Amino acid sequence: MKPKIYITRKIPEQIYHYLLDHVDIRMWDKEDVPVPREILIQEIQHVDGLLCLLTETIDAELLSYASHLKIISNLAVGYNNIDVKAASQKGIIVTNTPGVLTETTADLTFALLMATARRIVEASEYLRSDQWKTWSPMQLTGQDIYGSTIGIIGMGRIGQAVAKRARGFGMNILYYSRSRKTSLEKELGLGYCDLDKLLINSDFVSILIPYSPEVHHMIGARELKMMKNSSILINTARGGIVDEKALYEALKDGEIWAAGLDVFEKEPLDLNSPLLSLPNVVTLPHIGSASQKTRLKMAELAAENLIRVLLGGEPLTPVDE
């Protein structure tokens, strides 16, 4: 008898059929609508494995219904949607999909950096709304990237990939991380400093750390006031790391020059968010890993983790409590 799994969103057909060779599948068959909580509660009572997204809150209450569950395979690098401690206490393995999205997310990070620096979205709208009547010396002027200083908060895989791109643009690179990476400092020409010094000296600040309660609102009013008036904040990590109310005020009052945001504290972002009223903010709907090749690789890894555990093996990418 095959193990049973539940998939919380429609996945690529080739991944579905790959799983079907090893397990019995039930699946929420919508691509753009999250599975309702009440359905997830019903389904989790009967399955051995769960393949879920960041949109699902897998908390202690939900896990209390899971009498057979052996693995939660999260189709994401982050896993702050899962109560890993509660899962561990029930003997449930949690996995994620790191590594495969490193370069794609670094690409998107740098795309946001360039779009904010050179006011790409604003300039495109300027043309499309028929405001472009003539050329003038300071029309839609932005910030230079070449020769500027980028401060990277978090020097994991994605942080390193962003640093490599920054080197190609002749940028000076500062970084702040929980652990110092002395070998990388030599290899990539990095300068290590504390967070305050990074904020004070950087023209671009890129947030690339995982979310945890310890870093909730790590960038707030105090930190934003430290940054240059000409500086740009880029967040492709997790929304809760930045205090969005403080960020709005800093952008509105000219304390910082612009922000590029792919993530938000509450997703999807409410269209009434004051951030959307500002011309100096580029906002994206959490598409950091959204290339076709990368998303397929993520789904393959999530599926492989499920199958390995349910067939008695070890997962490729377990999450530690």
N, C-alpha and C positions, 0 to 999 in steps of 0.2 A: 504494500500500500504506500503510495507516494505521500510525502509531507505536503501539508496545505499552507499556502501563503495568501496574503492579501496585499494588493498593490493599490495605493491611494490616488493614483492618477494614470491616465492612459499613457503607455510607454511605447517606444518604437517597436514596430511589428517584429523585427528580427530578434529583439531582446525578449519579447513575449514568447516567441516560438522556441528560443533557446531555453528559457525557464521551463516551458511546457514539457520538454524532454525529461525533466527531473522532478517536477512538482505539480501538484494540482493548484490551479490559480482561480482566485476570485479577484475582480478588479473594478474599481470605480472608473467607468469608461469615458469620462469627460476630460478634455485636455485643459480647459481654461477655467474650470470651476472646482474648488477644493471639495473634498468629500465632507459631508455634514458630520458633525461630532456624533450624533446619535447613531448614524450608520456605522461609523468607525467603532463605537462601543459594541455594537452587535457583532461586527465581523471579527474583532480581536479575540472574542471568546472562543473561537473555533479554529484558530490557525496556529501553525508552528513558526511561521516567519512573517515579517511585515516589511514591505518596501515602501518607504514614505518620503515626503518632501519637507522642506522647511515650513510649509504652510500648515502642517499638522502638529498640534501640541500633544506630545506624548508624555504626559505627566503621571504622577503617582496614582491619581484617581482613575485614569484610563487603564493603567497597568494592573490595577486591582481586578479588572475583568479578564485579564489574560492568564488563563490557567495552563495553556500548552505552549506559550510563546518561548522560543529559544533564541531568536535573533531579531533585532531591529536594524535594517539596512537603510541608512539615510542617504538619499541621493543628493549629497551636498558635502562640501568640506566642513562647514559649520554644523554644530549639533546643539545649539542652545535651545532648540525646540524640544529637546529630549531631556528628561530627568534621568541622567546617566546613573546617578547614585541609586535611585529607586529601581531602575532596571537591574543593576548589579546585585542588589539585595534579593531580587527574585531569580538570580542566576541567568539573566537574559543578556546576551552579548549585543553590544551596540557597535556598528561600523559606520564609516563615512567614506568619502571618495576624494582623498587628497592627491596631490601630485599631478593628476591628469589635466587639471585646469590652470596650472601655474602660468604658462605662457599666455594663454588666452586672457586671463584676468589681468596680467601685466600689460598686455596690449590695450585693453579697455581702460586701465588706469592712466596710461600715457595718452590715450585718445581724449579722455576727460581733461587731463592737464593741458593739452594743446588747445582743445575747444574753449576752455575758460580763458586761457592766456590770450588767445587771439580773437576772442569774442565771436566764434564761428557761428553759433546758433543765432545770436543776436544780429549778426551781420546778414545772415541768410534771410531772416525775417524782415530786416530793414529793406532789403531788395524786393522781396515778395510783396511787401505792403506799399510799394511805390514811393518810398521815402528817398530813394537814391536819385538825386537831381543833378549833382555835380560832384567833382572831386575837391576835397579841401585838405589842407596839410594834417590836421589832427582828427579827421573823421574816423571814428571807430578804431582808434588806436588801442593797442593792447600791451601786454608785457612780453619782454623777450624771454625765451627759454635758454638759448645758447649762452653759456657763461654765467648763468644764474645758479643759485644754491637750492637744492632740494633736500628737505629733511624727511627721512623715512622712519615712521614709527612702526617698528616690527621688522626684523631682518630674517624672516623665515624664507620659504621657497619663493613666494611671490615678491617679497621685499627685495630679494637678491635679483630676481628677474627684472624688476623695475630699475634697480641700480645699474644693471648692465645697459638698459636702454638709455638711462640718464648719461652714462659715460659717452655713448654715441652722440649725444647732443652737447658734449663739452661742459656738462654741469658739474659743479662742486657738490659732493654728496656727504651729508651728515646723517647719522642714524642714532636711534635710541631703541634699545631692546632689553629684555629682562636679563639676557646673558650676552656678554661681549663676544664678538666674533673676530678675534685677532687675525686669523689666517685670511678671512675675507677682506679685512681692512687693507692688507697688502695686495691681495689679488685684484680688488675692485677700486682701490683708492678711496676707502671710506674713512670718515672721521667720526669717532664715537663721542657722544656727549650726553648730558642729562636732558630731560624733556624740556625744561625751561630754556636752556641754551639753544636747543634745536628750534624752538618756537621763535625765539628772538632773532635768530640769524638766518632763517630760511625764507626764500622767496616763494617756494612751494612746499606745503606740508602734506604728505601722503600717509594716510592711515591704513596699515596693513597688518593688524593684529586680530586674533580671534576675540569674540565677545565672551566676557564672563562678568559676574556681578562686581568684581574688583575694578573693572575698567568702565563701568557704567558712568556716562557723562564725564569721562576722562578729559574731554575737551569741552570746557564750559566757559563762562564769562571771563574768569580770571585768565585762562590760557589764551583765549582769543584776543584779549587786550594786550598780551605780550607780543603778538605777531605784528609784522610791519603793516602799514596802511596799504601797501602795494602787494601784499602776499595773498596767496590762493590756497584754499583748503580743498583737498581731494579725499573723498571717503569711498572706498570700494571694499570696505571690510564688513562692518555691521553698524546699523543705524544707532543703536543705543549707546555707542561710544561717544557720540557727539550730542550735546544738549542743543536740540533744534531751536528752542526759543531763544537761547543765548546767541546761537548762530544767526538767526534772523536779525536780531538787534545789531549785532556786529556788522553784518552786511549792509543793513539799512543806514547805519550811522557812519559808514565808511571806515570802521576800525580795521577791516580787511577788505581786499579788493574784489574777490570773487570766490565762489565755491563750485565744485563739481561733485555731484552726489549720485551714487548708484544704489544706495541703501538708505533706509529710513527706520526710525524707531517703530513706527506702525506701518505695515505693508499690507495691501497697497496704500500708497500715500493718499490722504484725504485731499480732494481737489480744492478744499477751502484752506489748505495749509498756506500760511502767509509767505512761506518760501517761494511759492509759485507766483507770487505777485512781483518778485524782484527780477530785474533784467540781468543781474550779474550772478545768476545761479543757473547752472546747467543740471537738469534732473533727468535721470534714466530709471526705468522700471526693473532694477536689479538684474542686469544682463551681463554681469561680469564674466560669466563662463559661457555666454550664449553664442558659441560657434557650433555649427552642425557637427563637426568632427569631435569637439570636446564634449558636448552633451551626450553624444553616442558613447564615447569612452567612459563617461561617468556612469551611464546606465549599465554598461557592460561590467564595470567594477562592482556596482551595487548588486547586480545579479550574481556575479561570481562569489561575493561574500555570502550571500544567502545560501547558495547551493553548497558551498564548502561546509558551512556550519550544519546545515540540515542533513548532510550525508556523513556527518561525524568527523569532519576535518576542522582545520583552523582557518579563521578568516584572514584575508590578505591585509586588511587595514582596520584593525580593531581600535576603538576609542577607549582610552584609559579613564577610569573614574576620577 
